[in-house]
Amino acid sequence: MNQFLKSLEAFNKVINDFVWTKTGVWLLVGVGIIMTLVTCCFQITHLGHWWKHTIGSLFKKDVIGHSKDKKSISPFQALCTALAATIGTGNIAGVAAAIVIGGPGAVFWMWLAAFFGMMTNYSENVLGIYYRRKNNDGEWSGGAMYYLADGLGSKKGCKWIGKILAVLFSIFAMLASFGIGSMGQVNKIVANVATAFDIKSLSSVVLYGEVTLYNLIIGLVIMALTALIVLGGLKRIASVAEKVVPFMVVFFVLGSLAIIGINYTQILPAFKAIFVTAFKPMAVVGGGIGTVIGKVMTQGFKRGVFSNEAGLGSSVMVHSNSNIKEPVRQGMWGIFEVFADTMIVCTMTALVVLTSGVYDLNTGLMQEGLSDATLVGSAFNTVFSWGNIGQKFIAIAMFLFAFTTVLGWSHYGTKAWEYLFGTKTTVIFKIIHIITIIFGALMTSSLAWDISDTFNGLMMLPNLIGVVVLSGLVMKITKNYVDRKIKNKDVKPMLSVFEDIQAEHEKELDK
């Protein structure tokens, strides 16, 4: 088993280095900049508008109320399911890993990636709604595979290119659902729960390497819980997400604010370290100045996209299930999704680590005996030390974050499977996805994390190609919306590429 894992790690490293270091990072940021420019910096110029129509509309019935259509979900349910999939271990262990490997400066690059990523995610959702259609069960189906096949594929001479990229995206999305959406998440759940709630009689029974009987049992429990929810379909996943996600975000942010507040004298030094070491990395990172800055940037960008998934084309698959008719309205929820995930939750995690003393701002070294997986839990223990409450708090938060990510990604993988093999066979994928959970419990931490990174990158490449090629369409749809809704011009709305759906949505908007 150990030899197999070593071979797998070596093979994965070759692919990971190519996808991320040589292509993915720069493509990701470049597309974000392009989409920011073609939408005239929508995330800034229309800040008040998208804020009003996202977080500012949460008490409106048409946003939080359950859809009368049994085959679609409300905008709030779509957001919560998307956040369920994005707010995972990347927001806790991922941020900690970025700081450990790249120093505090990695947080700056994570913010920058998120700023441009807002418009990448916006564009994906706009295209997702515009190119979505109903499947054989009457449920909305949208995602990068559809705008690659029907959007990019409609360009002169690009029919087969669009179809091939759509198939590749679907394959990579299924693989990613096993990595970021299963094994990587479960691996961190097991590591944190086993540490915070240790049961000696189980953890002392070693199966191989560092894997114990306790790891196996935790994995089996998670697998059973996932099966109960996932096999109930999107409605059940969305129902769980809308109840758990708001609670878990508030739960974590309040806990983080308590740590940061108690260590308020370290807030300014923490921000100073973030901005200074973004361009002048600590010696502990290692290498020449150019190499080091590149390493810090890569860590920030990689962990940023692992956290908020902007550019992967993943969350659009659930946003497309929303009962919203306006592509731009759902696109604005995509902006808020990235903002909530990275600018709020990831920033909380970073400040907890950098202000608590578990990480030395001068040397870039952790306290002895800590790892990226336990760093945040130990930071909470500096304040909530009685009965190991801090670490248990993080273990619970990690469980909620990661478990809901598994649920969200199950839907993503299901939609990718549906595109390739049809609606009737999706139960096969769900069963396979549930089974992979146990592998996450039994893998080494670094390998599970690295495989997740690789699958993310492979999935990202065809999606970003589609977004860039269709950037002109995103610009037209955005301008159309701004003209109608903000400038009050009498313009025909752009709602769908399909005439029948366009006509149906126009009638509903006129009601």
ROTIMI-93230 format. One record per residue (C-alpha): residue in one letter; residue number from 1; x, y, z. Coordinates in steps of 0.02 Angstrom, whole numbers. Each point is the difference from the previous one (the first is absolute). Example, Ala and Ser with C-alpha at 12.3 -4.5 7.8 and 13.67 -1.06 7.14 Angstrom:
% residues 2
{atom "a", 1, {615, -225, 390}}
{atom "s", 2, {69, 172, -33}}
***
This chain:
% residues 511
{atom "m", 1, {0, 0, 0}}
{atom "n", 2, {139, 121, 47}}
{atom "q", 3, {93, -34, -163}}
{atom "f", 4, {-159, 32, -101}}
{atom "l", 5, {-30, 165, 90}}
{atom "k", 6, {180, 55, -33}}
{atom "s", 7, {-16, -37, -185}}
{atom "l", 8, {-166, 91, -7}}
{atom "e", 9, {78, 150, 87}}
{atom "a", 10, {144, 9, -124}}
{atom "f", 11, {-115, -13, -151}}
{atom "n", 12, {-118, 131, 70}}
{atom "k", 13, {143, 121, 34}}
{atom "v", 14, {50, 3, -184}}
{atom "i", 15, {-176, 44, -57}}
{atom "n", 16, {-29, 122, 143}}
{atom "d", 17, {159, 99, -38}}
{atom "f", 18, {-47, 18, -183}}
{atom "v", 19, {-183, 47, 30}}
{atom "w", 20, {30, 125, 139}}
{atom "t", 21, {178, 68, -6}}
{atom "k", 22, {16, 14, -189}}
{atom "t", 23, {-176, 38, -61}}
{atom "g", 24, {-147, 2, 120}}
{atom "v", 25, {46, 140, 120}}
{atom "w", 26, {34, 127, -136}}
{atom "l", 27, {-150, -53, -104}}
{atom "l", 28, {-111, 14, 153}}
{atom "v", 29, {53, 177, 43}}
{atom "g", 30, {6, 54, -182}}
{atom "v", 31, {-180, -54, -31}}
{atom "g", 32, {-56, 88, 160}}
{atom "i", 33, {81, 162, -61}}
{atom "i", 34, {-79, -18, -172}}
{atom "m", 35, {-174, -28, 71}}
{atom "t", 36, {22, 146, 120}}
{atom "l", 37, {44, 113, -146}}
{atom "v", 38, {-137, -58, -120}}
{atom "t", 39, {-133, 25, 135}}
{atom "c", 40, {72, 173, 41}}
{atom "c", 41, {54, -55, 175}}
{atom "f", 42, {-178, -52, 45}}
{atom "q", 43, {52, -58, 174}}
{atom "i", 44, {50, 180, 41}}
{atom "t", 45, {-103, 112, -114}}
{atom "h", 46, {-162, -87, 48}}
{atom "l", 47, {49, -49, 177}}
{atom "g", 48, {-158, 71, 77}}
{atom "h", 49, {-111, -85, -129}}
{atom "w", 50, {69, -177, 17}}
{atom "w", 51, {8, 19, 189}}
{atom "k", 52, {-183, 54, 5}}
{atom "h", 53, {-53, -146, -110}}
{atom "t", 54, {98, -132, 95}}
{atom "i", 55, {27, 18, 187}}
{atom "g", 56, {-119, 148, 4}}
{atom "s", 57, {-143, -105, -69}}
{atom "l", 58, {8, -147, 119}}
{atom "f", 59, {-166, 41, 81}}
{atom "k", 60, {-96, 3, -163}}
{atom "k", 61, {-114, -148, -32}}
{atom "d", 62, {53, -19, -182}}
{atom "v", 63, {180, -22, 59}}
{atom "i", 64, {-14, -109, 156}}
{atom "g", 65, {-170, -78, -33}}
{atom "h", 66, {0, -177, -66}}
{atom "s", 67, {-40, -14, -184}}
{atom "k", 68, {-171, -64, -49}}
{atom "d", 69, {87, -91, -141}}
{atom "k", 70, {55, -165, 76}}
{atom "k", 71, {141, -11, -127}}
{atom "s", 72, {85, 165, 45}}
{atom "i", 73, {63, 84, 158}}
{atom "s", 74, {-4, 177, 68}}
{atom "p", 75, {145, 123, -27}}
{atom "f", 76, {42, -13, 185}}
{atom "q", 77, {2, -190, -7}}
{atom "a", 78, {111, 9, -154}}
{atom "l", 79, {119, 117, 93}}
{atom "c", 80, {3, -109, 155}}
{atom "t", 81, {31, -158, -101}}
{atom "a", 82, {139, 89, -96}}
{atom "l", 83, {74, 65, 163}}
{atom "a", 84, {-19, -173, 74}}
{atom "a", 85, {114, -63, -138}}
{atom "t", 86, {122, 147, 7}}
{atom "i", 87, {15, 31, 187}}
{atom "g", 88, {97, -155, 49}}
{atom "t", 89, {169, -51, 65}}
{atom "g", 90, {79, 128, -116}}
{atom "n", 91, {-66, 138, 113}}
{atom "i", 92, {85, -71, 154}}
{atom "a", 93, {139, -125, -39}}
{atom "g", 94, {26, 75, -175}}
{atom "v", 95, {32, 175, 65}}
{atom "a", 96, {114, -70, 135}}
{atom "a", 97, {96, -100, -130}}
{atom "a", 98, {20, 154, -111}}
{atom "i", 99, {73, 98, 147}}
{atom "v", 100, {115, -142, 54}}
{atom "i", 101, {68, -30, -176}}
{atom "g", 102, {-3, 176, -73}}
{atom "g", 103, {-3, 111, 155}}
{atom "p", 104, {-129, 134, 46}}
{atom "g", 105, {22, 79, -172}}
{atom "a", 106, {-96, -144, -78}}
{atom "v", 107, {-158, 75, 78}}
{atom "f", 108, {23, 159, -104}}
{atom "w", 109, {7, -101, -161}}
{atom "m", 110, {-152, -98, 59}}
{atom "w", 111, {-95, 165, 17}}
{atom "l", 112, {58, 59, -171}}
{atom "a", 113, {-53, -163, -81}}
{atom "a", 114, {-169, 15, 85}}
{atom "f", 115, {-25, 180, -58}}
{atom "f", 116, {19, -49, -182}}
{atom "g", 117, {-78, -169, 33}}
{atom "m", 118, {-163, 87, 46}}
{atom "m", 119, {-24, 45, -183}}
{atom "t", 120, {56, -170, -62}}
{atom "n", 121, {-132, -80, 111}}
{atom "y", 122, {-126, 131, -54}}
{atom "s", 123, {35, -38, -184}}
{atom "e", 124, {-14, -188, 26}}
{atom "n", 125, {-171, 21, 81}}
{atom "v", 126, {-61, 120, -134}}
{atom "l", 127, {49, -125, -135}}
{atom "g", 128, {-70, -145, 102}}
{atom "i", 129, {-174, 78, 10}}
{atom "y", 130, {6, 58, -182}}
{atom "y", 131, {43, -173, -69}}
{atom "r", 132, {-96, -111, 122}}
{atom "r", 133, {-139, -117, -52}}
{atom "k", 134, {-118, -127, 78}}
{atom "n", 135, {54, -182, 13}}
{atom "n", 136, {-111, -153, -20}}
{atom "d", 137, {-60, 18, 180}}
{atom "g", 138, {-51, 181, -27}}
{atom "e", 139, {145, 65, 106}}
{atom "w", 140, {109, 145, -57}}
{atom "s", 141, {172, -54, -62}}
{atom "g", 142, {136, 127, -27}}
{atom "g", 143, {187, 14, 15}}
{atom "a", 144, {162, 24, -95}}
{atom "m", 145, {-31, -155, -106}}
{atom "y", 146, {-155, 81, -74}}
{atom "y", 147, {74, 170, -39}}
{atom "l", 148, {154, -86, -69}}
{atom "a", 149, {-101, -112, -116}}
{atom "d", 150, {-136, 125, -49}}
{atom "g", 151, {92, 165, 24}}
{atom "l", 152, {179, -28, -51}}
{atom "g", 153, {-61, -138, -117}}
{atom "s", 154, {-110, 125, -94}}
{atom "k", 155, {153, 99, -54}}
{atom "k", 156, {60, -27, -177}}
{atom "g", 157, {107, -157, -12}}
{atom "c", 158, {-14, -35, 187}}
{atom "k", 159, {-142, -128, 4}}
{atom "w", 160, {109, -150, 42}}
{atom "i", 161, {118, 101, 108}}
{atom "g", 162, {-149, 53, 107}}
{atom "k", 163, {-64, -178, 15}}
{atom "i", 164, {171, -71, 43}}
{atom "l", 165, {31, 132, 134}}
{atom "a", 166, {-174, -31, 70}}
{atom "v", 167, {37, -186, 18}}
{atom "l", 168, {171, 35, 77}}
{atom "f", 169, {-76, 122, 123}}
{atom "s", 170, {-131, -128, 52}}
{atom "i", 171, {131, -135, 26}}
{atom "f", 172, {111, 118, 101}}
{atom "a", 173, {-152, 58, 101}}
{atom "m", 174, {-39, -179, 49}}
{atom "l", 175, {181, -29, 49}}
{atom "a", 176, {1, 164, 96}}
{atom "s", 177, {-155, -55, 94}}
{atom "f", 178, {100, -148, 62}}
{atom "g", 179, {147, 113, 50}}
{atom "i", 180, {-57, 171, 62}}
{atom "g", 181, {-178, -64, 25}}
{atom "s", 182, {37, -160, 94}}
{atom "m", 183, {174, -63, 43}}
{atom "g", 184, {81, 168, 41}}
{atom "q", 185, {-146, 55, 110}}
{atom "v", 186, {-21, -164, 93}}
{atom "n", 187, {186, -14, 30}}
{atom "k", 188, {-1, 165, 96}}
{atom "i", 189, {-158, -45, 95}}
{atom "v", 190, {80, -161, 59}}
{atom "a", 191, {164, 84, 49}}
{atom "n", 192, {-87, 134, 104}}
{atom "v", 193, {-133, -110, 80}}
{atom "a", 194, {127, -135, 44}}
{atom "t", 195, {112, 130, 83}}
{atom "a", 196, {-134, 100, 91}}
{atom "f", 197, {-108, -148, 55}}
{atom "d", 198, {129, -136, 20}}
{atom "i", 199, {-58, -174, 52}}
{atom "k", 200, {158, -93, 50}}
{atom "s", 201, {-75, -173, -20}}
{atom "l", 202, {-32, 37, -184}}
{atom "s", 203, {143, 117, -45}}
{atom "s", 204, {128, -122, 73}}
{atom "v", 205, {-48, -134, -127}}
{atom "v", 206, {113, 40, -150}}
{atom "l", 207, {-56, -67, -169}}
{atom "y", 208, {154, 63, -96}}
{atom "g", 209, {116, 151, 8}}
{atom "e", 210, {-91, 134, 101}}
{atom "v", 211, {-174, -65, -42}}
{atom "t", 212, {-97, -73, 145}}
{atom "l", 213, {-162, -94, 30}}
{atom "y", 214, {-72, 165, 64}}
{atom "n", 215, {31, 79, -173}}
{atom "l", 216, {-94, -142, -82}}
{atom "i", 217, {-150, 12, 117}}
{atom "i", 218, {-15, 190, -21}}
{atom "g", 219, {7, -24, -189}}
{atom "l", 220, {-139, -130, 5}}
{atom "v", 221, {-112, 115, 104}}
{atom "i", 222, {25, 144, -122}}
{atom "m", 223, {-36, -117, -145}}
{atom "a", 224, {-165, -55, 78}}
{atom "l", 225, {-56, 180, 36}}
{atom "t", 226, {44, 53, -177}}
{atom "a", 227, {-99, -143, -75}}
{atom "l", 228, {-157, 48, 98}}
{atom "i", 229, {3, 177, -72}}
{atom "v", 230, {75, -20, -173}}
{atom "l", 231, {-113, -142, -55}}
{atom "g", 232, {-148, 114, 37}}
{atom "g", 233, {48, 114, -145}}
{atom "l", 234, {33, 187, -20}}
{atom "k", 235, {-153, 55, 100}}
{atom "r", 236, {63, -93, 154}}
{atom "i", 237, {178, 64, -22}}
{atom "a", 238, {-64, 179, -19}}
{atom "s", 239, {-114, -20, 151}}
{atom "v", 240, {146, -56, 109}}
{atom "a", 241, {114, 136, -71}}
{atom "e", 242, {-119, 145, 34}}
{atom "k", 243, {-13, -54, 183}}
{atom "v", 244, {182, -42, 33}}
{atom "v", 245, {99, 127, -104}}
{atom "p", 246, {-62, 163, 80}}
{atom "f", 247, {23, -75, 173}}
{atom "m", 248, {175, -67, -33}}
{atom "v", 249, {62, 165, -76}}
{atom "v", 250, {-67, 105, 144}}
{atom "f", 251, {63, -131, 124}}
{atom "f", 252, {177, 8, -70}}
{atom "v", 253, {8, 189, -27}}
{atom "l", 254, {-57, 38, 179}}
{atom "g", 255, {127, -122, 71}}
{atom "s", 256, {136, 78, -108}}
{atom "l", 257, {-47, 177, 51}}
{atom "a", 258, {16, -52, 182}}
{atom "i", 259, {179, -60, -29}}
{atom "i", 260, {46, 152, -104}}
{atom "g", 261, {-81, 119, 125}}
{atom "i", 262, {96, -71, 147}}
{atom "n", 263, {162, 15, -99}}
{atom "y", 264, {-46, 171, -71}}
{atom "t", 265, {177, 68, 25}}
{atom "q", 266, {60, -121, -135}}
{atom "i", 267, {-127, 51, -133}}
{atom "l", 268, {106, 139, -76}}
{atom "p", 269, {161, -105, 4}}
{atom "a", 270, {-96, -140, -85}}
{atom "f", 271, {-60, 112, -141}}
{atom "k", 272, {175, 73, -16}}
{atom "a", 273, {71, -175, -18}}
{atom "i", 274, {-128, -43, -134}}
{atom "f", 275, {39, 151, -108}}
{atom "v", 276, {188, 6, 28}}
{atom "t", 277, {35, -186, -26}}
{atom "a", 278, {-108, -5, -157}}
{atom "f", 279, {144, 88, -89}}
{atom "k", 280, {144, -35, 121}}
{atom "p", 281, {-26, -179, 59}}
{atom "m", 282, {76, -71, 158}}
{atom "a", 283, {164, -96, -8}}
{atom "v", 284, {-90, -158, 60}}
{atom "v", 285, {-87, -13, -169}}
{atom "g", 286, {170, -30, -82}}
{atom "g", 287, {74, 38, -172}}
{atom "g", 288, {47, 155, -100}}
{atom "i", 289, {-111, 153, 8}}
{atom "g", 290, {-86, -33, -167}}
{atom "t", 291, {-29, -183, 40}}
{atom "v", 292, {-61, 40, 174}}
{atom "i", 293, {-127, 131, -54}}
{atom "g", 294, {-62, -123, -131}}
{atom "k", 295, {-20, -132, 134}}
{atom "v", 296, {-97, 119, 113}}
{atom "m", 297, {-113, 53, -143}}
{atom "t", 298, {-30, -179, -53}}
{atom "q", 299, {-49, -51, 176}}
{atom "g", 300, {-119, 146, 16}}
{atom "f", 301, {-82, -30, -168}}
{atom "k", 302, {-10, -189, 20}}
{atom "r", 303, {-75, 7, 173}}
{atom "g", 304, {-113, 142, -53}}
{atom "v", 305, {-78, -98, -142}}
{atom "f", 306, {-6, -157, 107}}
{atom "s", 307, {-100, 102, 123}}
{atom "n", 308, {-119, 104, -109}}
{atom "e", 309, {7, -105, -160}}
{atom "a", 310, {-14, 153, -113}}
{atom "g", 311, {59, -55, -171}}
{atom "l", 312, {-32, -185, 25}}
{atom "g", 313, {-174, 8, -76}}
{atom "s", 314, {-66, -105, 143}}
{atom "s", 315, {-126, 106, 96}}
{atom "v", 316, {-88, 52, -160}}
{atom "m", 317, {-72, -177, -5}}
{atom "v", 318, {-106, 37, 154}}
{atom "h", 319, {-29, 185, -36}}
{atom "s", 320, {-79, -57, -164}}
{atom "n", 321, {-133, -93, 102}}
{atom "s", 322, {-63, 165, 70}}
{atom "n", 323, {-175, 59, -47}}
{atom "i", 324, {71, 172, -44}}
{atom "k", 325, {-30, 50, -181}}
{atom "e", 326, {129, 140, -16}}
{atom "p", 327, {179, -64, -35}}
{atom "v", 328, {76, 156, 79}}
{atom "r", 329, {-103, -20, 160}}
{atom "q", 330, {73, -172, 27}}
{atom "g", 331, {171, 65, -52}}
{atom "m", 332, {-7, 125, 144}}
{atom "w", 333, {-25, -144, 121}}
{atom "g", 334, {162, -69, -71}}
{atom "i", 335, {89, 162, 46}}
{atom "f", 336, {-67, -11, 177}}
{atom "e", 337, {49, -183, 12}}
{atom "v", 338, {184, 40, -30}}
{atom "f", 339, {-9, 151, 115}}
{atom "a", 340, {-74, -101, 144}}
{atom "d", 341, {117, -146, -24}}
{atom "t", 342, {168, 88, -18}}
{atom "m", 343, {-18, 179, 59}}
{atom "i", 344, {-93, -49, 157}}
{atom "v", 345, {30, -181, 51}}
{atom "c", 346, {178, -21, -65}}
{atom "t", 347, {51, 169, 71}}
{atom "m", 348, {-68, -51, 170}}
{atom "t", 349, {105, -159, -5}}
{atom "a", 350, {157, 95, -51}}
{atom "l", 351, {-19, 130, 138}}
{atom "v", 352, {-31, -135, 131}}
{atom "v", 353, {163, -85, -49}}
{atom "l", 354, {102, 161, -14}}
{atom "t", 355, {-62, 84, 160}}
{atom "s", 356, {-6, -147, 120}}
{atom "g", 357, {187, -34, 14}}
{atom "v", 358, {1, -178, -70}}
{atom "y", 359, {89, 71, -152}}
{atom "d", 360, {151, 114, 22}}
{atom "l", 361, {-20, 156, -107}}
{atom "n", 362, {187, 33, 6}}
{atom "t", 363, {72, -172, -43}}
{atom "g", 364, {-146, -81, -92}}
{atom "l", 365, {11, -154, 111}}
{atom "m", 366, {-143, -93, 85}}
{atom "q", 367, {3, -54, 180}}
{atom "e", 368, {86, -167, 19}}
{atom "g", 369, {-111, -152, -29}}
{atom "l", 370, {-130, 89, -108}}
{atom "s", 371, {-46, -28, -182}}
{atom "d", 372, {-113, 92, -122}}
{atom "a", 373, {-139, -121, 46}}
{atom "t", 374, {8, 43, 186}}
{atom "l", 375, {61, 181, -7}}
{atom "v", 376, {-171, 84, 8}}
{atom "g", 377, {-62, -116, 138}}
{atom "s", 378, {154, 41, 103}}
{atom "a", 379, {-29, 187, -32}}
{atom "f", 380, {-175, -17, 74}}
{atom "n", 381, {74, -96, 147}}
{atom "t", 382, {106, 152, 45}}
{atom "v", 383, {-161, 82, 60}}
{atom "f", 384, {-119, -146, 26}}
{atom "s", 385, {120, -120, 82}}
{atom "w", 386, {-109, -77, 135}}
{atom "g", 387, {-42, -178, -46}}
{atom "n", 388, {80, 23, -172}}
{atom "i", 389, {-155, 100, -50}}
{atom "g", 390, {89, 100, -135}}
{atom "q", 391, {57, -151, -96}}
{atom "k", 392, {-170, -82, 21}}
{atom "f", 393, {-82, 159, -65}}
{atom "i", 394, {106, -10, -159}}
{atom "a", 395, {-30, -186, -17}}
{atom "i", 396, {-188, 33, 1}}
{atom "a", 397, {19, 147, -121}}
{atom "m", 398, {110, -105, -112}}
{atom "f", 399, {-126, -140, 3}}
{atom "l", 400, {-143, 116, -50}}
{atom "f", 401, {102, 90, -133}}
{atom "a", 402, {70, -158, -77}}
{atom "f", 403, {-156, -106, 14}}
{atom "t", 404, {-108, 128, -89}}
{atom "t", 405, {135, 14, -134}}
{atom "v", 406, {-16, -187, -31}}
{atom "l", 407, {-187, 23, -23}}
{atom "g", 408, {17, 147, -121}}
{atom "w", 409, {133, -86, -104}}
{atom "s", 410, {-105, -156, -13}}
{atom "h", 411, {-125, 106, -97}}
{atom "y", 412, {137, 71, -111}}
{atom "g", 413, {67, -172, -42}}
{atom "t", 414, {-177, -62, -31}}
{atom "k", 415, {-30, 139, -127}}
{atom "a", 416, {163, -42, -88}}
{atom "w", 417, {-48, -184, -5}}
{atom "e", 418, {-172, 48, -65}}
{atom "y", 419, {77, 95, -146}}
{atom "l", 420, {105, -151, -49}}
{atom "f", 421, {-115, -146, 36}}
{atom "g", 422, {-177, 68, 19}}
{atom "t", 423, {-120, 35, 142}}
{atom "k", 424, {-57, -178, 35}}
{atom "t", 425, {172, -64, 52}}
{atom "t", 426, {49, 139, 123}}
{atom "v", 427, {-33, -113, 150}}
{atom "i", 428, {154, -100, -53}}
{atom "f", 429, {110, 154, 19}}
{atom "k", 430, {-76, 42, 169}}
{atom "i", 431, {43, -173, 66}}
{atom "i", 432, {179, 11, -67}}
{atom "h", 433, {21, 172, 78}}
{atom "i", 434, {-62, -63, 168}}
{atom "i", 435, {122, -147, -6}}
{atom "t", 436, {151, 115, -34}}
{atom "i", 437, {-29, 80, 170}}
{atom "i", 438, {83, -147, 86}}
{atom "f", 439, {159, 24, -104}}
{atom "g", 440, {13, 178, 65}}
{atom "a", 441, {-3, -65, 177}}
{atom "l", 442, {141, -121, -36}}
{atom "m", 443, {117, 109, -105}}
{atom "t", 444, {145, 107, 60}}
{atom "s", 445, {-43, 183, 23}}
{atom "s", 446, {122, 73, -127}}
{atom "l", 447, {-48, -123, -138}}
{atom "a", 448, {-187, 29, 18}}
{atom "w", 449, {31, 189, -6}}
{atom "d", 450, {117, -9, -151}}
{atom "i", 451, {-120, -109, -99}}
{atom "s", 452, {-138, 125, 33}}
{atom "d", 453, {111, 141, -65}}
{atom "t", 454, {36, -98, -160}}
{atom "f", 455, {-181, -40, -38}}
{atom "n", 456, {-46, 183, 31}}
{atom "g", 457, {129, 57, -126}}
{atom "l", 458, {-51, -124, -134}}
{atom "m", 459, {-182, 50, 19}}
{atom "m", 460, {44, 184, -6}}
{atom "l", 461, {88, 0, -169}}
{atom "p", 462, {-144, -40, -120}}
{atom "n", 463, {-121, 107, 103}}
{atom "l", 464, {109, 156, -10}}
{atom "i", 465, {24, -24, -187}}
{atom "g", 466, {-189, 3, -18}}
{atom "v", 467, {-20, 154, 110}}
{atom "v", 468, {131, 99, -99}}
{atom "v", 469, {-73, -47, -170}}
{atom "l", 470, {-174, 49, 61}}
{atom "s", 471, {57, 158, 90}}
{atom "g", 472, {-82, 107, -133}}
{atom "l", 473, {-167, -83, 34}}
{atom "v", 474, {20, 30, 188}}
{atom "m", 475, {34, 183, -38}}
{atom "k", 476, {-159, 13, -107}}
{atom "i", 477, {-110, -87, 130}}
{atom "t", 478, {71, 112, 138}}
{atom "k", 479, {-26, 158, -103}}
{atom "n", 480, {-176, -56, -41}}
{atom "y", 481, {-40, -23, 184}}
{atom "v", 482, {78, 166, 52}}
{atom "d", 483, {-96, 91, -137}}
{atom "r", 484, {-165, -77, 55}}
{atom "k", 485, {14, -8, 188}}
{atom "i", 486, {115, 143, 45}}
{atom "k", 487, {-19, 126, -143}}
{atom "n", 488, {-186, -44, -26}}
{atom "k", 489, {14, -17, -189}}
{atom "d", 490, {-133, -93, -99}}
{atom "v", 491, {107, -143, -66}}
{atom "k", 492, {-44, -181, -41}}
{atom "p", 493, {76, -109, 138}}
{atom "m", 494, {134, -131, -34}}
{atom "l", 495, {-55, -149, 106}}
{atom "s", 496, {37, -159, -97}}
{atom "v", 497, {83, -59, -160}}
{atom "f", 498, {-153, -110, -32}}
{atom "e", 499, {-149, 91, -76}}
{atom "d", 500, {-132, -102, 93}}
{atom "i", 501, {81, 28, 170}}
{atom "q", 502, {30, 184, -42}}
{atom "a", 503, {-185, 22, -42}}
{atom "e", 504, {-56, -94, 157}}
{atom "h", 505, {113, 105, 113}}
{atom "e", 506, {-56, 163, -82}}
{atom "k", 507, {-181, -43, 40}}
{atom "e", 508, {44, -37, 182}}
{atom "l", 509, {97, 164, 16}}
{atom "d", 510, {-150, 96, -68}}
{atom "k", 511, {-117, -71, 132}}
***
